[in-house]
Amino acid sequence: MDPLEIYVDVLFFQNMGMDFLVLSLASRFSGIHSTAVRRLAASAAGALATVIMMAIAGTGFGSWMLHVSLQMGILCLMVRIAAGPQKLNGYGRLAFAAMFSGIGMGGVYFLMLSTMTAPAASASDSGHFILAAVRWWDIFWISMLAYAFLSVFQEEIVSRWIHARGMKKVKVVLAGKEAVFKGFIDTGNMLREPVSGAPVALAQADCLGCLLPDRPMEKTVMDRELLPIQPEDWVRYLEAAGLKSRICYIPYQTAGNESGFFTAFRPDMLEVEGRGPVPGAVVGLSLKQFSTDGSFNMIIGSNMA
């Protein structure tokens, strides 16, 4: 079989599938929201670029360093398509996560693959025989196994590391007033505003009193005594201040099948320590006290940290 035929017939779809799984892992790890359509488009573009690059490599064109540089360029192209309109730090986080997810998946993939195939028949077949000998369903189940393995690794190891990093200060600005909270990074917080898809930070309602006009203009609620504020107070305040359009409701469902809606509002700005402003972020109001010792009074998702 002609090597170029193998590249087109196998490498394209193999790389597209692997790239899609890698980008899915990377978006979860980095917290960058990416739709399945964007990831699929990025995977197809990356697979096509890889096939072209390897076809050129088969002609003996270029040096090893050139091929590495081209591969990094392909990664940047994929990240740009998958991430959409992100700031530079967003691209960097996703590229970093994609690189290590790709190394992990590639390692598992080819380790499994090497146990299923015999050595190449000749030196000239080296690099092509393994791909030609593997069946499509082998590629599928090995890819899914690698994805599952790294997903478990991410949840059990990486998520614990994220939790161990501690709290983040979160500044909320509304109508010229601001409050600073102790935000706990919860990778299980997947709340989003249903229309815009914006991430939601969940705050204790009784900690937002300093943003209301009939409360003291305190600059921080990091260590102060809690005030008895209800979500209804926020609805009345925002309506009276001509900010009715800022009100929204966030649907939720707990692991115990408890469901309902959080009253929420869109602040002028929500800024997370080390991340900066989070565009379009929403603040949801919870009547529950998050910690018995007051160590944190806001919950943010890893996509906001």
ChimeraX commands (.cxc) that place a marker at each C-alpha (Angstrom):
marker #1 position 0.00,0.00,0.00 radius 0.5
marker #1 position 1.29,3.42,-0.90 radius 0.5
marker #1 position 2.39,5.37,2.24 radius 0.5
marker #1 position 0.46,8.47,1.17 radius 0.5
marker #1 position -2.69,6.36,0.90 radius 0.5
marker #1 position -2.17,5.20,4.47 radius 0.5
marker #1 position -1.75,8.82,5.60 radius 0.5
marker #1 position -5.01,9.90,4.01 radius 0.5
marker #1 position -6.96,6.73,4.76 radius 0.5
marker #1 position -5.92,6.22,8.38 radius 0.5
marker #1 position -3.95,9.13,9.77 radius 0.5
marker #1 position -6.56,11.78,9.02 radius 0.5
marker #1 position -9.42,10.09,10.86 radius 0.5
marker #1 position -7.17,8.75,13.59 radius 0.5
marker #1 position -5.78,12.23,14.25 radius 0.5
marker #1 position -9.18,13.88,14.02 radius 0.5
marker #1 position -10.63,11.53,16.63 radius 0.5
marker #1 position -7.62,11.83,18.90 radius 0.5
marker #1 position -7.51,15.62,18.54 radius 0.5
marker #1 position -11.19,15.87,19.45 radius 0.5
marker #1 position -10.65,13.83,22.62 radius 0.5
marker #1 position -7.51,15.81,23.48 radius 0.5
marker #1 position -9.32,19.15,23.05 radius 0.5
marker #1 position -12.22,17.86,25.16 radius 0.5
marker #1 position -9.84,16.93,27.96 radius 0.5
marker #1 position -7.93,20.19,27.58 radius 0.5
marker #1 position -11.04,22.36,27.75 radius 0.5
marker #1 position -12.11,20.61,30.96 radius 0.5
marker #1 position -8.67,20.96,32.51 radius 0.5
marker #1 position -8.17,24.59,31.52 radius 0.5
marker #1 position -11.74,25.70,32.25 radius 0.5
marker #1 position -12.08,27.24,28.77 radius 0.5
marker #1 position -15.60,26.73,27.45 radius 0.5
marker #1 position -15.52,25.17,23.98 radius 0.5
marker #1 position -18.48,23.78,22.05 radius 0.5
marker #1 position -18.40,20.34,20.43 radius 0.5
marker #1 position -18.73,21.96,16.99 radius 0.5
marker #1 position -15.67,24.15,17.56 radius 0.5
marker #1 position -13.66,21.17,18.84 radius 0.5
marker #1 position -14.69,19.09,15.82 radius 0.5
marker #1 position -13.70,21.88,13.39 radius 0.5
marker #1 position -10.38,22.32,15.19 radius 0.5
marker #1 position -9.77,18.55,15.09 radius 0.5
marker #1 position -10.47,18.35,11.35 radius 0.5
marker #1 position -8.16,21.30,10.65 radius 0.5
marker #1 position -5.43,19.82,12.84 radius 0.5
marker #1 position -5.74,16.37,11.24 radius 0.5
marker #1 position -5.57,17.82,7.73 radius 0.5
marker #1 position -2.52,19.91,8.60 radius 0.5
marker #1 position -0.84,16.85,10.15 radius 0.5
marker #1 position -1.49,14.72,7.06 radius 0.5
marker #1 position -0.03,17.42,4.80 radius 0.5
marker #1 position 2.99,17.83,7.06 radius 0.5
marker #1 position 3.67,14.06,7.19 radius 0.5
marker #1 position 3.24,13.76,3.42 radius 0.5
marker #1 position 5.88,16.48,3.02 radius 0.5
marker #1 position 8.09,14.69,5.56 radius 0.5
marker #1 position 7.83,11.54,3.43 radius 0.5
marker #1 position 9.60,13.38,0.61 radius 0.5
marker #1 position 12.55,14.12,2.88 radius 0.5
marker #1 position 11.82,17.85,2.90 radius 0.5
marker #1 position 12.85,19.92,5.88 radius 0.5
marker #1 position 14.65,19.26,9.15 radius 0.5
marker #1 position 13.48,17.72,12.39 radius 0.5
marker #1 position 13.25,21.16,13.99 radius 0.5
marker #1 position 11.06,22.39,11.14 radius 0.5
marker #1 position 8.65,19.51,11.66 radius 0.5
marker #1 position 8.48,20.18,15.41 radius 0.5
marker #1 position 7.79,23.85,14.71 radius 0.5
marker #1 position 5.05,22.93,12.24 radius 0.5
marker #1 position 3.48,20.59,14.81 radius 0.5
marker #1 position 3.43,23.40,17.38 radius 0.5
marker #1 position 1.85,25.65,14.77 radius 0.5
marker #1 position -0.85,23.03,14.19 radius 0.5
marker #1 position -1.54,22.93,17.94 radius 0.5
marker #1 position -1.91,26.74,18.03 radius 0.5
marker #1 position -4.28,26.59,15.06 radius 0.5
marker #1 position -6.43,23.95,16.78 radius 0.5
marker #1 position -6.52,25.91,20.04 radius 0.5
marker #1 position -7.49,29.11,18.20 radius 0.5
marker #1 position -10.42,27.39,16.47 radius 0.5
marker #1 position -11.54,25.45,19.56 radius 0.5
marker #1 position -11.34,28.35,22.02 radius 0.5
marker #1 position -13.06,31.00,19.92 radius 0.5
marker #1 position -12.75,34.64,21.08 radius 0.5
marker #1 position -10.51,34.31,24.12 radius 0.5
marker #1 position -7.88,36.53,25.67 radius 0.5
marker #1 position -4.23,35.56,25.27 radius 0.5
marker #1 position -4.10,33.92,28.71 radius 0.5
marker #1 position -7.08,31.76,27.69 radius 0.5
marker #1 position -5.24,30.49,24.62 radius 0.5
marker #1 position -2.16,29.83,26.72 radius 0.5
marker #1 position -4.05,27.80,29.30 radius 0.5
marker #1 position -5.81,25.73,26.65 radius 0.5
marker #1 position -2.59,25.18,24.65 radius 0.5
marker #1 position -0.74,24.10,27.80 radius 0.5
marker #1 position -3.54,21.69,28.74 radius 0.5
marker #1 position -3.79,20.38,25.16 radius 0.5
marker #1 position -0.07,19.72,24.96 radius 0.5
marker #1 position 0.02,17.63,28.12 radius 0.5
marker #1 position -3.30,15.91,27.37 radius 0.5
marker #1 position -1.91,15.03,23.94 radius 0.5
marker #1 position 1.30,13.63,25.42 radius 0.5
marker #1 position -0.72,11.57,27.90 radius 0.5
marker #1 position -3.18,10.23,25.34 radius 0.5
marker #1 position -0.45,9.59,22.79 radius 0.5
marker #1 position 1.57,7.65,25.34 radius 0.5
marker #1 position -1.35,5.43,26.34 radius 0.5
marker #1 position -2.44,5.04,22.71 radius 0.5
marker #1 position 0.88,3.89,21.28 radius 0.5
marker #1 position 1.69,1.76,24.33 radius 0.5
marker #1 position -1.52,-0.19,23.70 radius 0.5
marker #1 position -0.90,-0.18,19.95 radius 0.5
marker #1 position 2.60,-1.62,20.27 radius 0.5
marker #1 position 1.26,-4.71,22.06 radius 0.5
marker #1 position -1.11,-5.48,19.17 radius 0.5
marker #1 position 1.24,-5.34,16.19 radius 0.5
marker #1 position 4.32,-7.17,14.97 radius 0.5
marker #1 position 7.56,-5.42,13.92 radius 0.5
marker #1 position 7.62,-3.86,10.48 radius 0.5
marker #1 position 8.50,-6.22,7.62 radius 0.5
marker #1 position 11.33,-4.00,6.47 radius 0.5
marker #1 position 13.02,-0.76,7.35 radius 0.5
marker #1 position 11.24,0.97,4.49 radius 0.5
marker #1 position 7.87,-0.02,5.99 radius 0.5
marker #1 position 8.81,1.36,9.40 radius 0.5
marker #1 position 6.34,3.99,10.55 radius 0.5
marker #1 position 3.60,2.74,8.23 radius 0.5
marker #1 position 3.15,-0.92,9.16 radius 0.5
marker #1 position 1.69,-0.28,12.59 radius 0.5
marker #1 position -1.02,1.97,11.18 radius 0.5
marker #1 position -1.83,-0.37,8.29 radius 0.5
marker #1 position -2.13,-3.40,10.60 radius 0.5
marker #1 position -4.56,-1.85,13.10 radius 0.5
marker #1 position -8.30,-2.17,12.56 radius 0.5
marker #1 position -10.66,0.76,12.89 radius 0.5
marker #1 position -12.40,-0.61,15.97 radius 0.5
marker #1 position -9.00,-1.06,17.62 radius 0.5
marker #1 position -8.30,2.63,17.09 radius 0.5
marker #1 position -11.73,3.47,18.51 radius 0.5
marker #1 position -11.56,1.45,21.71 radius 0.5
marker #1 position -7.93,2.33,22.43 radius 0.5
marker #1 position -8.71,6.03,21.98 radius 0.5
marker #1 position -11.71,5.80,24.30 radius 0.5
marker #1 position -9.68,3.83,26.85 radius 0.5
marker #1 position -6.96,6.49,26.81 radius 0.5
marker #1 position -9.59,9.22,27.17 radius 0.5
marker #1 position -11.28,7.42,30.09 radius 0.5
marker #1 position -7.94,6.84,31.81 radius 0.5
marker #1 position -6.92,10.48,31.56 radius 0.5
marker #1 position -10.41,11.66,32.59 radius 0.5
marker #1 position -10.15,9.63,35.79 radius 0.5
marker #1 position -6.61,10.91,36.33 radius 0.5
marker #1 position -7.81,14.46,35.86 radius 0.5
marker #1 position -10.72,14.10,38.27 radius 0.5
marker #1 position -8.82,12.21,40.97 radius 0.5
marker #1 position -5.43,13.88,40.79 radius 0.5
marker #1 position -5.61,17.21,38.99 radius 0.5
marker #1 position -8.89,18.27,40.62 radius 0.5
marker #1 position -7.45,17.57,44.06 radius 0.5
marker #1 position -4.45,19.70,43.16 radius 0.5
marker #1 position -6.74,22.53,42.08 radius 0.5
marker #1 position -8.66,22.28,45.37 radius 0.5
marker #1 position -5.41,22.28,47.33 radius 0.5
marker #1 position -4.38,25.60,45.82 radius 0.5
marker #1 position -6.70,27.31,48.29 radius 0.5
marker #1 position -9.08,30.21,47.86 radius 0.5
marker #1 position -9.31,33.06,45.40 radius 0.5
marker #1 position -10.33,36.60,46.23 radius 0.5
marker #1 position -13.29,37.61,44.09 radius 0.5
marker #1 position -14.27,41.27,43.63 radius 0.5
marker #1 position -17.84,42.11,42.65 radius 0.5
marker #1 position -18.68,45.62,41.40 radius 0.5
marker #1 position -22.26,46.88,41.05 radius 0.5
marker #1 position -23.47,50.46,40.53 radius 0.5
marker #1 position -20.23,51.97,41.83 radius 0.5
marker #1 position -20.03,49.79,44.95 radius 0.5
marker #1 position -17.78,46.81,45.43 radius 0.5
marker #1 position -17.36,43.83,47.72 radius 0.5
marker #1 position -14.53,41.31,47.98 radius 0.5
marker #1 position -15.26,37.67,48.75 radius 0.5
marker #1 position -13.34,34.53,49.58 radius 0.5
marker #1 position -14.10,32.26,46.65 radius 0.5
marker #1 position -13.71,28.50,46.85 radius 0.5
marker #1 position -12.78,26.76,43.58 radius 0.5
marker #1 position -15.25,23.93,43.02 radius 0.5
marker #1 position -14.64,21.92,39.84 radius 0.5
marker #1 position -18.14,20.51,40.25 radius 0.5
marker #1 position -19.71,23.95,39.86 radius 0.5
marker #1 position -20.96,23.76,36.27 radius 0.5
marker #1 position -23.68,26.40,36.65 radius 0.5
marker #1 position -24.18,28.61,33.62 radius 0.5
marker #1 position -26.64,31.32,32.66 radius 0.5
marker #1 position -28.99,29.41,30.30 radius 0.5
marker #1 position -29.22,32.08,27.58 radius 0.5
marker #1 position -25.64,33.36,27.27 radius 0.5
marker #1 position -23.82,30.35,28.73 radius 0.5
marker #1 position -21.89,32.69,31.06 radius 0.5
marker #1 position -20.30,31.11,34.17 radius 0.5
marker #1 position -22.03,31.59,37.53 radius 0.5
marker #1 position -20.36,32.42,40.85 radius 0.5
marker #1 position -22.56,31.37,43.76 radius 0.5
marker #1 position -22.49,33.78,46.71 radius 0.5
marker #1 position -24.06,33.66,50.14 radius 0.5
marker #1 position -26.93,36.12,49.88 radius 0.5
marker #1 position -26.32,37.42,53.39 radius 0.5
marker #1 position -22.79,38.48,52.44 radius 0.5
marker #1 position -23.86,40.93,49.73 radius 0.5
marker #1 position -25.41,43.53,52.02 radius 0.5
marker #1 position -22.71,46.12,51.43 radius 0.5
marker #1 position -23.83,46.41,47.80 radius 0.5
marker #1 position -27.34,47.44,48.81 radius 0.5
marker #1 position -28.08,51.18,49.29 radius 0.5
marker #1 position -29.46,50.79,52.82 radius 0.5
marker #1 position -26.33,49.02,54.09 radius 0.5
marker #1 position -22.93,50.44,55.13 radius 0.5
marker #1 position -20.55,51.15,52.25 radius 0.5
marker #1 position -18.04,48.51,53.35 radius 0.5
marker #1 position -15.16,47.75,51.03 radius 0.5
marker #1 position -14.84,44.10,52.01 radius 0.5
marker #1 position -16.95,41.29,53.41 radius 0.5
marker #1 position -13.98,38.99,53.87 radius 0.5
marker #1 position -14.24,38.79,57.67 radius 0.5
marker #1 position -17.31,40.72,58.75 radius 0.5
marker #1 position -20.46,39.45,60.45 radius 0.5
marker #1 position -23.13,38.08,58.10 radius 0.5
marker #1 position -26.18,40.25,57.40 radius 0.5
marker #1 position -29.74,38.89,56.91 radius 0.5
marker #1 position -30.20,39.61,53.19 radius 0.5
marker #1 position -32.76,37.69,51.13 radius 0.5
marker #1 position -32.87,37.25,47.32 radius 0.5
marker #1 position -36.15,39.20,47.33 radius 0.5
marker #1 position -34.23,42.24,48.61 radius 0.5
marker #1 position -32.06,42.07,45.50 radius 0.5
marker #1 position -35.00,41.86,43.13 radius 0.5
marker #1 position -36.62,44.93,44.73 radius 0.5
marker #1 position -33.34,46.86,44.80 radius 0.5
marker #1 position -32.42,46.18,41.18 radius 0.5
marker #1 position -35.93,47.03,39.98 radius 0.5
marker #1 position -35.96,50.29,41.97 radius 0.5
marker #1 position -32.50,51.22,40.65 radius 0.5
marker #1 position -33.59,50.72,37.04 radius 0.5
marker #1 position -31.48,47.58,36.76 radius 0.5
marker #1 position -34.29,45.10,36.22 radius 0.5
marker #1 position -32.53,43.78,33.10 radius 0.5
marker #1 position -29.67,42.59,35.35 radius 0.5
marker #1 position -31.93,40.05,37.08 radius 0.5
marker #1 position -31.82,36.45,35.89 radius 0.5
marker #1 position -32.62,33.00,37.24 radius 0.5
marker #1 position -30.23,30.06,37.16 radius 0.5
marker #1 position -31.67,26.52,37.10 radius 0.5
marker #1 position -29.90,23.90,39.21 radius 0.5
marker #1 position -30.20,20.26,40.17 radius 0.5
marker #1 position -28.26,18.62,42.99 radius 0.5
marker #1 position -26.96,15.06,43.21 radius 0.5
marker #1 position -29.95,14.28,45.43 radius 0.5
marker #1 position -32.31,15.34,42.62 radius 0.5
marker #1 position -33.23,18.58,44.39 radius 0.5
marker #1 position -33.93,21.17,41.70 radius 0.5
marker #1 position -34.98,24.80,41.50 radius 0.5
marker #1 position -33.74,28.25,40.53 radius 0.5
marker #1 position -31.18,30.61,42.04 radius 0.5
marker #1 position -32.00,34.30,41.90 radius 0.5
marker #1 position -29.01,35.94,40.23 radius 0.5
marker #1 position -27.78,39.24,38.81 radius 0.5
marker #1 position -25.23,40.43,36.28 radius 0.5
marker #1 position -22.71,42.71,38.01 radius 0.5
marker #1 position -20.77,45.51,36.35 radius 0.5
marker #1 position -17.66,43.41,36.88 radius 0.5
marker #1 position -16.57,40.20,38.56 radius 0.5
marker #1 position -12.81,39.93,38.97 radius 0.5
marker #1 position -11.01,36.80,40.18 radius 0.5
marker #1 position -7.57,36.98,41.78 radius 0.5
marker #1 position -4.92,35.80,39.33 radius 0.5
marker #1 position -7.41,35.66,36.45 radius 0.5
marker #1 position -8.73,39.18,36.14 radius 0.5
marker #1 position -12.24,40.18,35.02 radius 0.5
marker #1 position -14.50,37.32,33.89 radius 0.5
marker #1 position -16.57,38.59,30.94 radius 0.5
marker #1 position -20.32,38.15,31.33 radius 0.5
marker #1 position -20.05,36.43,34.72 radius 0.5
marker #1 position -23.23,36.11,36.79 radius 0.5
marker #1 position -23.61,36.12,40.59 radius 0.5
marker #1 position -26.14,33.66,41.98 radius 0.5
marker #1 position -27.61,34.09,45.47 radius 0.5
marker #1 position -27.73,31.16,47.88 radius 0.5
marker #1 position -29.48,31.14,51.26 radius 0.5
marker #1 position -27.17,28.41,52.55 radius 0.5
marker #1 position -24.02,29.04,54.55 radius 0.5
marker #1 position -21.15,27.49,52.61 radius 0.5
marker #1 position -18.73,26.84,55.47 radius 0.5
marker #1 position -19.23,26.48,59.21 radius 0.5
marker #1 position -16.02,28.37,59.99 radius 0.5
marker #1 position -16.60,31.16,57.46 radius 0.5
marker #1 position -13.50,30.21,55.49 radius 0.5
marker #1 position -15.27,31.02,52.21 radius 0.5
marker #1 position -18.49,32.73,51.19 radius 0.5
marker #1 position -18.51,32.28,47.43 radius 0.5
marker #1 position -18.20,29.25,45.15 radius 0.5
marker #1 position -16.63,29.61,41.72 radius 0.5
marker #1 position -16.04,26.99,39.03 radius 0.5
marker #1 position -12.61,26.04,37.74 radius 0.5
marker #1 position -13.55,27.84,34.51 radius 0.5
marker #1 position -13.41,31.12,36.44 radius 0.5
marker #1 position -10.18,30.47,38.39 radius 0.5
marker link #1:1,2 radius 0.2
marker link #1:2,3 radius 0.2
marker link #1:3,4 radius 0.2
marker link #1:4,5 radius 0.2
marker link #1:5,6 radius 0.2
marker link #1:6,7 radius 0.2
marker link #1:7,8 radius 0.2
marker link #1:8,9 radius 0.2
marker link #1:9,10 radius 0.2
marker link #1:10,11 radius 0.2
marker link #1:11,12 radius 0.2
marker link #1:12,13 radius 0.2
marker link #1:13,14 radius 0.2
marker link #1:14,15 radius 0.2
marker link #1:15,16 radius 0.2
marker link #1:16,17 radius 0.2
marker link #1:17,18 radius 0.2
marker link #1:18,19 radius 0.2
marker link #1:19,20 radius 0.2
marker link #1:20,21 radius 0.2
marker link #1:21,22 radius 0.2
marker link #1:22,23 radius 0.2
marker link #1:23,24 radius 0.2
marker link #1:24,25 radius 0.2
marker link #1:25,26 radius 0.2
marker link #1:26,27 radius 0.2
marker link #1:27,28 radius 0.2
marker link #1:28,29 radius 0.2
marker link #1:29,30 radius 0.2
marker link #1:30,31 radius 0.2
marker link #1:31,32 radius 0.2
marker link #1:32,33 radius 0.2
marker link #1:33,34 radius 0.2
marker link #1:34,35 radius 0.2
marker link #1:35,36 radius 0.2
marker link #1:36,37 radius 0.2
marker link #1:37,38 radius 0.2
marker link #1:38,39 radius 0.2
marker link #1:39,40 radius 0.2
marker link #1:40,41 radius 0.2
marker link #1:41,42 radius 0.2
marker link #1:42,43 radius 0.2
marker link #1:43,44 radius 0.2
marker link #1:44,45 radius 0.2
marker link #1:45,46 radius 0.2
marker link #1:46,47 radius 0.2
marker link #1:47,48 radius 0.2
marker link #1:48,49 radius 0.2
marker link #1:49,50 radius 0.2
marker link #1:50,51 radius 0.2
marker link #1:51,52 radius 0.2
marker link #1:52,53 radius 0.2
marker link #1:53,54 radius 0.2
marker link #1:54,55 radius 0.2
marker link #1:55,56 radius 0.2
marker link #1:56,57 radius 0.2
marker link #1:57,58 radius 0.2
marker link #1:58,59 radius 0.2
marker link #1:59,60 radius 0.2
marker link #1:60,61 radius 0.2
marker link #1:61,62 radius 0.2
marker link #1:62,63 radius 0.2
marker link #1:63,64 radius 0.2
marker link #1:64,65 radius 0.2
marker link #1:65,66 radius 0.2
marker link #1:66,67 radius 0.2
marker link #1:67,68 radius 0.2
marker link #1:68,69 radius 0.2
marker link #1:69,70 radius 0.2
marker link #1:70,71 radius 0.2
marker link #1:71,72 radius 0.2
marker link #1:72,73 radius 0.2
marker link #1:73,74 radius 0.2
marker link #1:74,75 radius 0.2
marker link #1:75,76 radius 0.2
marker link #1:76,77 radius 0.2
marker link #1:77,78 radius 0.2
marker link #1:78,79 radius 0.2
marker link #1:79,80 radius 0.2
marker link #1:80,81 radius 0.2
marker link #1:81,82 radius 0.2
marker link #1:82,83 radius 0.2
marker link #1:83,84 radius 0.2
marker link #1:84,85 radius 0.2
marker link #1:85,86 radius 0.2
marker link #1:86,87 radius 0.2
marker link #1:87,88 radius 0.2
marker link #1:88,89 radius 0.2
marker link #1:89,90 radius 0.2
marker link #1:90,91 radius 0.2
marker link #1:91,92 radius 0.2
marker link #1:92,93 radius 0.2
marker link #1:93,94 radius 0.2
marker link #1:94,95 radius 0.2
marker link #1:95,96 radius 0.2
marker link #1:96,97 radius 0.2
marker link #1:97,98 radius 0.2
marker link #1:98,99 radius 0.2
marker link #1:99,100 radius 0.2
marker link #1:100,101 radius 0.2
marker link #1:101,102 radius 0.2
marker link #1:102,103 radius 0.2
marker link #1:103,104 radius 0.2
marker link #1:104,105 radius 0.2
marker link #1:105,106 radius 0.2
marker link #1:106,107 radius 0.2
marker link #1:107,108 radius 0.2
marker link #1:108,109 radius 0.2
marker link #1:109,110 radius 0.2
marker link #1:110,111 radius 0.2
marker link #1:111,112 radius 0.2
marker link #1:112,113 radius 0.2
marker link #1:113,114 radius 0.2
marker link #1:114,115 radius 0.2
marker link #1:115,116 radius 0.2
marker link #1:116,117 radius 0.2
marker link #1:117,118 radius 0.2
marker link #1:118,119 radius 0.2
marker link #1:119,120 radius 0.2
marker link #1:120,121 radius 0.2
marker link #1:121,122 radius 0.2
marker link #1:122,123 radius 0.2
marker link #1:123,124 radius 0.2
marker link #1:124,125 radius 0.2
marker link #1:125,126 radius 0.2
marker link #1:126,127 radius 0.2
marker link #1:127,128 radius 0.2
marker link #1:128,129 radius 0.2
marker link #1:129,130 radius 0.2
marker link #1:130,131 radius 0.2
marker link #1:131,132 radius 0.2
marker link #1:132,133 radius 0.2
marker link #1:133,134 radius 0.2
marker link #1:134,135 radius 0.2
marker link #1:135,136 radius 0.2
marker link #1:136,137 radius 0.2
marker link #1:137,138 radius 0.2
marker link #1:138,139 radius 0.2
marker link #1:139,140 radius 0.2
marker link #1:140,141 radius 0.2
marker link #1:141,142 radius 0.2
marker link #1:142,143 radius 0.2
marker link #1:143,144 radius 0.2
marker link #1:144,145 radius 0.2
marker link #1:145,146 radius 0.2
marker link #1:146,147 radius 0.2
marker link #1:147,148 radius 0.2
marker link #1:148,149 radius 0.2
marker link #1:149,150 radius 0.2
marker link #1:150,151 radius 0.2
marker link #1:151,152 radius 0.2
marker link #1:152,153 radius 0.2
marker link #1:153,154 radius 0.2
marker link #1:154,155 radius 0.2
marker link #1:155,156 radius 0.2
marker link #1:156,157 radius 0.2
marker link #1:157,158 radius 0.2
marker link #1:158,159 radius 0.2
marker link #1:159,160 radius 0.2
marker link #1:160,161 radius 0.2
marker link #1:161,162 radius 0.2
marker link #1:162,163 radius 0.2
marker link #1:163,164 radius 0.2
marker link #1:164,165 radius 0.2
marker link #1:165,166 radius 0.2
marker link #1:166,167 radius 0.2
marker link #1:167,168 radius 0.2
marker link #1:168,169 radius 0.2
marker link #1:169,170 radius 0.2
marker link #1:170,171 radius 0.2
marker link #1:171,172 radius 0.2
marker link #1:172,173 radius 0.2
marker link #1:173,174 radius 0.2
marker link #1:174,175 radius 0.2
marker link #1:175,176 radius 0.2
marker link #1:176,177 radius 0.2
marker link #1:177,178 radius 0.2
marker link #1:178,179 radius 0.2
marker link #1:179,180 radius 0.2
marker link #1:180,181 radius 0.2
marker link #1:181,182 radius 0.2
marker link #1:182,183 radius 0.2
marker link #1:183,184 radius 0.2
marker link #1:184,185 radius 0.2
marker link #1:185,186 radius 0.2
marker link #1:186,187 radius 0.2
marker link #1:187,188 radius 0.2
marker link #1:188,189 radius 0.2
marker link #1:189,190 radius 0.2
marker link #1:190,191 radius 0.2
marker link #1:191,192 radius 0.2
marker link #1:192,193 radius 0.2
marker link #1:193,194 radius 0.2
marker link #1:194,195 radius 0.2
marker link #1:195,196 radius 0.2
marker link #1:196,197 radius 0.2
marker link #1:197,198 radius 0.2
marker link #1:198,199 radius 0.2
marker link #1:199,200 radius 0.2
marker link #1:200,201 radius 0.2
marker link #1:201,202 radius 0.2
marker link #1:202,203 radius 0.2
marker link #1:203,204 radius 0.2
marker link #1:204,205 radius 0.2
marker link #1:205,206 radius 0.2
marker link #1:206,207 radius 0.2
marker link #1:207,208 radius 0.2
marker link #1:208,209 radius 0.2
marker link #1:209,210 radius 0.2
marker link #1:210,211 radius 0.2
marker link #1:211,212 radius 0.2
marker link #1:212,213 radius 0.2
marker link #1:213,214 radius 0.2
marker link #1:214,215 radius 0.2
marker link #1:215,216 radius 0.2
marker link #1:216,217 radius 0.2
marker link #1:217,218 radius 0.2
marker link #1:218,219 radius 0.2
marker link #1:219,220 radius 0.2
marker link #1:220,221 radius 0.2
marker link #1:221,222 radius 0.2
marker link #1:222,223 radius 0.2
marker link #1:223,224 radius 0.2
marker link #1:224,225 radius 0.2
marker link #1:225,226 radius 0.2
marker link #1:226,227 radius 0.2
marker link #1:227,228 radius 0.2
marker link #1:228,229 radius 0.2
marker link #1:229,230 radius 0.2
marker link #1:230,231 radius 0.2
marker link #1:231,232 radius 0.2
marker link #1:232,233 radius 0.2
marker link #1:233,234 radius 0.2
marker link #1:234,235 radius 0.2
marker link #1:235,236 radius 0.2
marker link #1:236,237 radius 0.2
marker link #1:237,238 radius 0.2
marker link #1:238,239 radius 0.2
marker link #1:239,240 radius 0.2
marker link #1:240,241 radius 0.2
marker link #1:241,242 radius 0.2
marker link #1:242,243 radius 0.2
marker link #1:243,244 radius 0.2
marker link #1:244,245 radius 0.2
marker link #1:245,246 radius 0.2
marker link #1:246,247 radius 0.2
marker link #1:247,248 radius 0.2
marker link #1:248,249 radius 0.2
marker link #1:249,250 radius 0.2
marker link #1:250,251 radius 0.2
marker link #1:251,252 radius 0.2
marker link #1:252,253 radius 0.2
marker link #1:253,254 radius 0.2
marker link #1:254,255 radius 0.2
marker link #1:255,256 radius 0.2
marker link #1:256,257 radius 0.2
marker link #1:257,258 radius 0.2
marker link #1:258,259 radius 0.2
marker link #1:259,260 radius 0.2
marker link #1:260,261 radius 0.2
marker link #1:261,262 radius 0.2
marker link #1:262,263 radius 0.2
marker link #1:263,264 radius 0.2
marker link #1:264,265 radius 0.2
marker link #1:265,266 radius 0.2
marker link #1:266,267 radius 0.2
marker link #1:267,268 radius 0.2
marker link #1:268,269 radius 0.2
marker link #1:269,270 radius 0.2
marker link #1:270,271 radius 0.2
marker link #1:271,272 radius 0.2
marker link #1:272,273 radius 0.2
marker link #1:273,274 radius 0.2
marker link #1:274,275 radius 0.2
marker link #1:275,276 radius 0.2
marker link #1:276,277 radius 0.2
marker link #1:277,278 radius 0.2
marker link #1:278,279 radius 0.2
marker link #1:279,280 radius 0.2
marker link #1:280,281 radius 0.2
marker link #1:281,282 radius 0.2
marker link #1:282,283 radius 0.2
marker link #1:283,284 radius 0.2
marker link #1:284,285 radius 0.2
marker link #1:285,286 radius 0.2
marker link #1:286,287 radius 0.2
marker link #1:287,288 radius 0.2
marker link #1:288,289 radius 0.2
marker link #1:289,290 radius 0.2
marker link #1:290,291 radius 0.2
marker link #1:291,292 radius 0.2
marker link #1:292,293 radius 0.2
marker link #1:293,294 radius 0.2
marker link #1:294,295 radius 0.2
marker link #1:295,296 radius 0.2
marker link #1:296,297 radius 0.2
marker link #1:297,298 radius 0.2
marker link #1:298,299 radius 0.2
marker link #1:299,300 radius 0.2
marker link #1:300,301 radius 0.2
marker link #1:301,302 radius 0.2
marker link #1:302,303 radius 0.2
marker link #1:303,304 radius 0.2
marker link #1:304,305 radius 0.2
view
